[in-house]
Amino acid sequence: MLAAMPPSPSIRPPGAKPPLRDRGDACPGALRLHSAADGHLARVRLPAGDLTARQATVLADAADRLGDGHLSLTSRGNAELRGLPEGCGAELADLLRDAGLLPSARHERVRNILASPLAGLTANAPAQVRRWARELDGLLCASEPAAGLSGRFLFVLDDGRGELAGLGGDVSLVAEAARAGEPAGAAGTALLRVGDDPAALRIAGPDAPRAALAAAEAFLSAAAASGSGAWRVRELPDGQRLTARDVAARLHETGITATYPAQSPASAAPSSPRSATPGIVDGPDGTAALCVLAPLGRLTSAQWRLLAAVAADDGCGALRLTPWRGLVLPGLPAGAAAARLSALAAAGLITDPDSPWHRLGACTGRPGCAKSLTDVRADAAAAVTAGARLPTGEAADDLPAHWSGCARRCGHPHGAWVDVLATEEGYRVSVVRPAAAPAPDDTPAPPPTPAPPAPSRTP
């Protein structure tokens, strides 16, 4: 059963030596399938989480024809197909290519671009980061060196509200608000950061996508010079870290002007990410967007088709996947939003911020993952049904909780979160907080009432 424990340290303790990579990463893609206990897995990269309704329908067709009839949403705003049979790779690739989801076979695993999902949909969320994401994707696919990036390398584009700035980007762009004296419609500026370097570079808005690509290529040069085989910026050895100064020199070589702000604004610094709240988002132009979440990040193909139909029939024909395993449907008439949200709720999607499924995640668990000790999804669902509270105290009530079937904790959130870990002795619960955050109270919390079930031992 669940047991209270002192808060966990960060998953990789500060100061720990980064790993020495002696091989390329094995991150799955749409062409490189991963063999799992429940069949093969394909991960389809969707830069900025963007999908047309037609593309979404193609993914549903692929899930029904080739997979297990479900789609999984990842913490990077991508989609996964599971239960794929041996030898289906060519057929899947043809489906995705015809739908415009494979613009470059050599770059398909490196198109890891997160962008604020509500950008352009509210008065205080400027739209330019969505445009930057599209431009960056095109630049990535045209760059020969960029094909050498790891499938784990991540670009994060934040619209200035800070909701994505703490998601662990290797290269991060944060849009800056228009400054006094700037004319309406000005292209604005962006702050660029690499890894954990606290320094930020100010870039002209039109240069932001090129600057992000140049920073990634500077990382590749640094990784090659270090001989570390690093997959991500944070893995570069001490003394050979990639800094803002290094990136500024690379930008100068490519003709991009970068300046150092007198003081790096707080919006450019990593912080605990904030998840989008499910419900209706009122737009500035009389339209509305719907924000929904998938229970434990999994959707049936029927739920997925319903989302695509709402986007096509009532919205602007587009869907946006979010880093919180949800979707945003923009462009609905304000008067139709409530009825469509009710229909999505009736179909089993999370539309209420007070839902017990909100902020709840889980790894694949058994039977899909042989390394898992239990069927964590079934256990998490049973805990929700039973109304169980995790033994963390009220201070952690607003944190996301993630159930893991083994110590790898695949898919866990960034920032502060509740770690529900299956062990041979049962579930152990602790609070994980970023190293820079104040240490929480170590006083053990009272036991949950009622208690969630012990891990199920699925054979």
C-alpha positions in Angstrom: 0.0 0.0 0.0 1.0 3.7 -0.1 3.5 4.8 2.5 4.5 8.3 3.4 8.2 9.1 2.9 10.4 12.2 3.1 10.5 14.3 0.0 12.7 12.8 -2.8 15.8 14.6 -4.1 15.7 15.6 -7.7 15.9 12.6 -10.0 19.5 13.6 -10.9 21.2 15.2 -7.8 22.8 18.6 -8.4 26.5 18.2 -9.0 26.3 14.6 -10.2 28.5 13.8 -13.2 26.5 13.6 -16.4 26.6 10.3 -18.1 29.1 9.5 -20.8 27.1 8.5 -23.9 28.8 5.9 -26.0 26.0 5.4 -28.5 23.1 7.2 -30.1 19.9 7.5 -28.2 17.2 4.8 -28.8 14.3 7.3 -28.6 11.5 5.9 -30.8 10.1 7.7 -33.7 7.6 7.3 -36.6 10.2 5.4 -38.6 12.3 3.8 -35.8 9.7 1.7 -33.9 10.3 0.6 -30.4 9.6 -3.0 -29.4 7.4 -3.1 -26.2 5.7 -5.9 -24.3 2.4 -5.0 -26.1 3.8 -4.8 -29.6 5.7 -2.0 -31.4 5.4 1.7 -30.5 5.6 4.6 -32.9 6.1 8.2 -31.7 4.9 10.9 -34.1 6.6 14.2 -33.6 4.1 17.2 -33.9 6.1 20.4 -33.6 4.2 22.9 -31.4 1.6 20.1 -31.1 0.0 21.3 -34.3 -2.4 19.0 -36.2 -5.1 19.6 -38.8 -8.4 17.8 -38.4 -7.5 15.6 -41.4 -4.1 14.7 -39.9 -5.8 13.8 -36.7 -8.2 11.5 -38.6 -5.3 9.8 -40.3 -3.7 9.0 -36.9 -7.1 7.5 -35.7 -7.1 5.4 -38.9 -3.6 4.2 -38.1 -4.5 3.4 -34.5 -7.5 1.3 -35.7 -5.9 -0.3 -38.7 -2.4 -1.0 -37.3 -2.4 -0.4 -33.5 -4.5 -1.1 -30.4 -7.2 1.5 -31.2 -5.8 4.1 -28.9 -3.5 7.1 -29.0 -1.2 8.3 -26.2 -0.3 11.9 -25.6 3.2 12.6 -24.4 4.7 15.3 -22.2 6.2 16.9 -25.3 3.0 17.3 -27.1 3.5 14.3 -29.4 1.3 11.3 -30.2 2.1 7.6 -29.8 0.6 4.5 -31.4 1.0 1.3 -29.5 0.3 -2.4 -30.2 1.7 -2.2 -33.7 2.5 -5.5 -35.4 5.9 -6.5 -36.8 6.5 -5.3 -40.3 4.0 -2.5 -40.4 6.6 0.3 -40.6 6.4 0.9 -44.4 2.6 1.1 -44.3 2.6 3.5 -41.3 5.3 5.7 -42.9 3.2 5.9 -46.1 0.1 7.0 -44.1 2.0 9.7 -42.2 3.8 10.9 -45.3 0.6 11.3 -47.3 -0.8 13.3 -44.4 2.2 15.7 -44.3 3.4 14.4 -41.0 6.8 13.3 -42.3 8.4 16.3 -44.0 11.9 14.8 -43.6 12.7 11.2 -42.9 16.2 12.1 -41.6 14.9 14.7 -39.2 11.7 13.1 -38.0 13.0 12.3 -34.5 14.6 15.7 -33.9 11.5 17.8 -34.4 10.9 18.2 -30.7 9.4 21.7 -30.4 7.1 22.8 -27.6 5.2 26.1 -28.0 2.7 27.7 -25.7 -0.6 26.1 -26.7 -2.8 29.1 -25.9 -0.6 31.6 -27.8 -2.7 33.9 -29.9 -5.9 32.6 -28.3 -6.2 35.2 -25.4 -5.5 38.9 -25.2 -2.3 38.4 -23.1 -0.8 35.5 -25.1 0.9 36.8 -28.2 0.8 34.5 -31.2 4.4 34.9 -32.5 5.8 31.8 -30.8 3.5 29.6 -33.0 5.0 31.2 -36.1 8.5 30.8 -34.7 7.7 27.1 -34.2 6.7 26.6 -37.8 9.8 28.5 -39.0 12.1 26.6 -36.7 10.7 23.2 -37.9 11.4 24.2 -41.5 14.9 25.2 -40.6 15.5 22.0 -38.7 14.4 19.9 -41.6 16.7 21.8 -44.0 19.8 21.6 -41.8 22.2 18.8 -42.4 23.9 19.2 -39.0 20.6 19.2 -37.2 19.9 15.6 -38.3 22.6 14.7 -35.7 20.7 15.9 -32.8 19.4 13.4 -30.3 15.7 12.4 -30.3 15.7 13.8 -26.7 16.9 17.3 -27.6 14.1 19.8 -26.9 13.2 23.3 -28.1 10.8 25.3 -25.8 9.1 28.4 -27.1 7.2 30.3 -24.4 4.8 33.2 -25.2 6.1 35.2 -22.2 3.6 34.0 -19.6 6.2 31.4 -18.2 4.0 28.3 -18.5 6.6 26.4 -20.5 9.8 28.0 -19.3 10.4 25.3 -16.7 9.9 22.3 -19.0 13.7 21.6 -19.3 14.4 22.9 -22.8 17.9 22.6 -24.3 17.2 25.7 -26.2 14.5 28.0 -25.0 12.9 31.1 -26.5 10.7 33.4 -24.4 8.8 36.1 -26.2 9.1 39.6 -24.7 6.2 41.9 -24.3 6.2 45.0 -26.5 8.3 47.7 -24.8 7.3 51.4 -24.4 7.5 53.3 -27.7 7.3 50.3 -30.0 4.7 50.7 -32.7 1.7 48.4 -32.9 2.5 45.2 -34.7 6.2 45.4 -34.1 8.0 42.1 -34.4 9.2 42.3 -30.8 12.1 40.5 -29.2 12.9 37.1 -27.7 15.1 35.9 -24.9 17.2 32.9 -25.7 18.6 30.5 -23.1 20.6 27.3 -23.4 20.2 24.5 -20.8 20.5 25.7 -17.3 22.7 28.7 -18.0 21.0 31.6 -16.1 22.2 34.2 -18.7 19.8 35.1 -21.5 20.4 36.7 -24.9 18.0 39.2 -26.4 17.3 38.5 -30.1 15.1 40.4 -32.5 11.8 38.5 -33.0 12.3 37.8 -36.7 15.7 36.2 -35.9 14.4 33.9 -33.2 14.0 30.7 -35.2 17.4 31.0 -36.8 19.0 31.8 -33.5 17.4 28.7 -31.9 18.8 26.5 -34.7 22.2 28.1 -34.4 22.2 27.4 -30.6 21.4 23.7 -31.4 24.2 23.5 -33.9 26.6 25.1 -31.3 25.6 22.3 -28.9 26.5 19.7 -31.5 29.9 21.4 -31.9 30.4 21.4 -28.1 29.4 17.8 -27.8 31.8 16.7 -30.5 34.6 18.7 -29.0 33.9 17.2 -25.5 33.9 13.6 -26.8 31.1 13.0 -24.3 28.5 11.8 -26.8 26.1 14.1 -24.9 22.5 13.9 -26.0 21.4 17.1 -24.2 22.9 20.4 -23.2 22.9 19.5 -19.5 25.0 16.4 -20.2 28.0 18.3 -21.4 31.0 17.8 -19.0 31.9 20.4 -16.4 34.4 22.9 -18.0 32.9 22.2 -21.4 29.4 23.5 -20.9 27.6 25.5 -23.6 27.0 29.0 -22.3 25.2 32.0 -23.6 28.5 33.6 -24.5 29.3 30.6 -26.7 26.0 30.9 -28.4 26.4 34.7 -28.9 29.7 34.0 -30.7 27.9 31.5 -33.0 25.1 34.0 -33.6 27.6 36.7 -34.6 29.1 34.3 -37.2 25.7 33.8 -38.7 24.9 37.5 -38.8 22.4 37.5 -35.9 22.7 40.3 -33.4 22.4 39.3 -29.7 22.6 41.5 -26.7 22.8 40.8 -23.0 19.9 42.3 -21.0 21.0 44.4 -18.1 19.3 41.8 -15.9 17.8 38.5 -17.2 14.0 38.9 -16.7 12.3 36.4 -14.5 10.2 35.2 -17.5 13.4 33.8 -19.1 14.3 31.7 -16.1 13.2 28.2 -15.5 10.3 27.9 -13.1 7.7 25.3 -12.2 5.6 24.9 -15.3 1.8 25.5 -15.1 -0.6 23.3 -16.8 -3.4 24.5 -19.0 -6.7 24.5 -17.1 -9.5 22.4 -18.8 -12.5 24.3 -19.9 -13.4 27.2 -22.2 -10.9 29.9 -23.1 -12.5 33.1 -24.3 -10.7 34.7 -27.2 -10.2 38.4 -28.0 -12.2 38.2 -31.2 -15.5 36.7 -30.2 -14.3 33.1 -30.6 -13.5 30.6 -28.0 -11.1 27.6 -27.5 -11.8 24.4 -25.7 -9.1 22.9 -23.5 -9.4 19.3 -22.6 -7.2 16.6 -21.0 -7.0 12.9 -21.7 -7.3 10.6 -18.7 -3.8 9.3 -17.9 -2.8 10.6 -21.4 -4.7 7.9 -23.3 -7.5 8.4 -25.8 -9.6 5.9 -27.7 -9.7 6.4 -31.5 -13.4 7.2 -31.0 -12.6 10.1 -28.6 -9.9 11.2 -31.0 -12.3 11.2 -33.9 -14.8 13.3 -31.9 -12.1 15.9 -31.2 -11.2 16.0 -34.9 -14.9 16.4 -35.8 -15.4 19.3 -33.4 -12.3 21.0 -34.8 -13.5 20.5 -38.3 -17.2 21.3 -37.9 -17.1 24.0 -35.3 -13.5 25.2 -34.9 -10.8 26.4 -37.4 -10.0 22.9 -38.5 -6.9 22.6 -36.2 -6.0 20.9 -32.9 -3.1 21.7 -30.6 -1.6 19.0 -28.4 -0.3 20.3 -25.0 2.7 19.2 -22.8 0.1 18.3 -20.2 -1.4 15.4 -22.2 -4.3 17.4 -23.4 -5.6 19.2 -26.5 -6.7 22.7 -27.4 -9.4 23.2 -30.1 -9.3 26.9 -31.2 -11.6 29.0 -33.3 -15.1 27.9 -32.1 -18.0 30.4 -32.1 -18.4 31.5 -28.5 -22.0 30.5 -28.4 -21.2 26.9 -29.4 -18.4 26.3 -26.9 -20.4 25.2 -23.9 -22.4 22.6 -25.8 -19.3 21.2 -27.5 -17.4 21.0 -24.1 -20.3 19.1 -22.6 -20.2 16.6 -25.5 -16.5 16.0 -25.0 -17.1 15.5 -21.2 -19.8 12.9 -22.0 -17.2 11.1 -24.2 -14.9 10.7 -21.2 -12.5 13.7 -21.6 -11.5 15.8 -18.7 -13.2 19.2 -19.0 -13.5 20.3 -15.4 -10.5 21.7 -13.4 -11.9 20.1 -10.3 -11.9 16.6 -11.7 -9.8 14.1 -9.7 -8.2 13.1 -13.1 -6.8 16.6 -13.5 -3.0 16.7 -12.8 -2.9 12.9 -12.6 -0.5 10.9 -14.8 1.0 7.5 -15.1 3.6 5.6 -17.0 2.6 2.8 -19.4 2.9 0.1 -16.7 2.0 -3.5 -17.3 1.1 -5.1 -19.6 2.7 -2.7 -22.1 6.0 -2.4 -20.3 7.9 -5.5 -19.1 10.0 -3.4 -16.7 7.0 -2.3 -14.7 6.1 -4.0 -11.5 2.4 -3.5 -11.9 -0.5 -2.2 -13.9 -0.1 1.4 -12.6 -2.9 2.8 -14.8 -5.4 0.3 -13.3 -4.1 1.1 -9.8 -4.3 4.9 -10.4 -7.8 4.6 -11.8 -8.9 2.4 -8.8 -7.5 5.1 -6.4 -9.5 7.8 -8.2 -12.7 5.7 -8.0 -12.1 5.1 -4.3 -11.6 8.8 -3.7 -8.2 8.1 -2.1 -5.9 10.9 -1.0 -2.1 10.6 -1.4 -0.3 10.9 2.0 1.5 14.2 1.2 -0.5 16.7 3.1 -2.4 19.7 1.9 0.8 21.5 0.8 1.0 19.1 -2.2 -2.6 19.1 -3.2 -2.1 21.4 -6.1 0.9 19.5 -7.5 0.7 17.0 -10.3 0.9 13.3 -9.3 2.6 10.7 -11.4 2.3 7.0 -10.9 5.4 4.9 -11.9 5.8 1.2 -12.3 9.6 1.3 -11.8 12.4 3.6 -10.7 12.8 5.0 -14.2 9.7 7.1 -13.7 9.0 7.5 -17.4 7.0 10.6 -18.4 7.2 12.2 -14.9 6.4 16.0 -14.8 8.9 18.8 -14.5 9.1 21.1 -11.5 7.5 20.0 -8.3 5.4 16.8 -8.4 4.1 13.9 -6.3 6.0 10.7 -7.0 3.9 7.6 -6.6 6.4 4.7 -7.1 5.7 1.0 -7.2 8.2 -1.1 -5.3 8.3 -4.7 -4.2 7.0 -3.6 -0.9 4.1 -1.5 -2.3 3.7 2.0 -3.5 5.9 4.7 -1.9 4.8 8.3 -2.1 7.1 11.4 -1.9 7.2 15.0 -3.1 9.9 15.8 -5.7 10.9 19.5 -5.8 13.4 21.3 -8.0 16.8 21.6 -6.3 16.5 25.4 -6.2 13.2 25.4 -4.4 13.0 25.7 -0.6 13.0 22.3 1.1 9.5 21.3 2.1 8.4 20.2 5.6 9.7 16.6 6.2 7.0 15.8 8.7 5.3 12.6 7.6 1.8 13.2 6.4 -1.2 11.2 7.8 -2.1 8.0 6.0 -4.6 8.3 3.1 -8.3 7.7 3.7 -9.3 5.4 2.1 -6.0 3.9 0.9 -5.4 3.3 -2.7 -4.8 -0.3 -3.6 -1.5 -2.1 -3.4 0.2 -2.7 -6.8 -1.6 -5.3 -8.8 0.8 -8.0 -9.9 -0.2 -8.4 -13.5 1.7 -11.4 -14.9 
